[in-house]
Amino acid sequence: VTMPTAIGAIRAMSDLGIRPGDDLAVCVINGEGMADLLVPSVTALEQPDLQTFLKYSLQWMLSGNTVWQGPLLLQPGDASVVVRDSTRKVIAR
């Protein structure tokens, strides 16, 4: 789910006596820089480093060329999943 959805789900689970990470796993597609700040901390697919892609694009924009020379799809080859408290105990079972 998204981070706002995860925050709402964790709150709703807590209100119902469900323990996120113990009774039910919660995982997000993007930690948005705050996945490790929540209680429990949330397992997340972290944002990859986009510096290379931005550099490549900015160089083209600043070059004055009107025709793009390169692939039309720029994307990272992988993304890391950081396992945190919201899935550890559920996965271990």
FENGIRA-V282089 format. One record per run of one state. SS is the DSSP state (H for helix, E for strand, L for the rest). FROM is the first residue (numbers start at 1). TO is the last residue. If there is no record, write none. Layout:
# FENGIRA-V282089
ss={SS:SS}
from={FROM:FROM}
to={TO:TO}
This chain:
# FENGIRA-V282089
ss={L:H:L:E:L:E:L:E:L:E:L:H:L:E:L:H:L}
from={1:3:16:20:21:24:25:27:29:43:46:51:64:81:83:85:93}
to={2:15:19:20:23:24:26:28:42:45:50:63:80:82:84:92:93}
